[in-house]
Each structure stands twice: as structure tokens, then as C-alpha cells.
Amino acid sequence: MASFDERAGWGRVRGDDGQELFFHCTAVADGSRSIAQGARVDYEVVPGHLGRWEAWDIEPARR
């Protein structure tokens, strides 16, 4: 599930395991730079710029 702050350009996704990951708007797969609040999403986990794990290639859930 995603939460997103359009003004700031960043958000967080929470996986089924409860892990929360930061993401920047450039990580949205379709280039729209936006994700609807509360949307179920699929994503990859990648090393981030600040030494923490981040969500990347975010797209609406296919399930």
C-alpha cells in the first residue's frame, strides 16, 4: 500500500510483511511521478542513496 506527498515528491510503500520503504517520485514505473493514496502496488527493493533500502519501479498491483 502506498502513501504519497505530491508536493514533496516522495512517499512510502508498505509491503505485506509490514516493511515500509521510502520512494521518490522518479521511482514510479510509468513516468507519471504520482501514486494514488492507499493504492496497492508492486515494486522492487533496491539500495538507496542514503544507505537504506528503497522502493523502485513502482506500479499498480497486478494481483
Buried (B, 14 or more C-beta within 10 A) or exposed (E): BBBBEEEEEBBBBBBEEEEEBBBBBEBBBEEEEEBEEEBEBBBEBEEBEEEEEBBBBBBBEEE
